[in-house]
Amino acid sequence: MTDLPACPKCNSSYVYEDSTLLICPECAHEWSVEQHADTDPDEKVVRDFNGVELKDGDTVTVIKDLKVKGSSSVVKVGTKVKNITLVDADHDIDCKIPGVGSMGLKSQFVKKVNG
C-alpha cells in the first residue's frame, strides 16, 4: 500500500489516487501527483482550525475564549489578530493582541480571515 499525503485543503487522511490525480473525498479537492512530489517534506505547514494554510502576515480570529497564562485576562472569541508571525515552538503563532500585548497562540484555536 502506498503512503499518500493528507489533503492540502482540509487535511483529510482519506485521500485516494486516480490515475495521475490525488483526490480528497471529503472536500473534493484534486491535485496532481507531480504537485505533491514537488513539495518539500521538511517544510512545516501551519493550518488553522478549518485546515486552511496560514502564512506570515495573515489575519486570524480567535475561535474560543483563551486564558492568558500568568494573568486574569481572557482573549475573547472573535478577537481579530492582524499580521501574525509563524514560529516553530510550543505554539505556532506569535502576534500582538489588542488590549493584551505580545502573545503566542496555537493554530488550532484560530481561523483565517479572508480578505
Summary of the structure (lengths in Angstrom):
residues: 115
radius of gyration: 16.8
end to end distance: 40.8
largest distance: 55.7
contacts: 270
relative contact order: 0.17
helix: 8%
strand: 30%
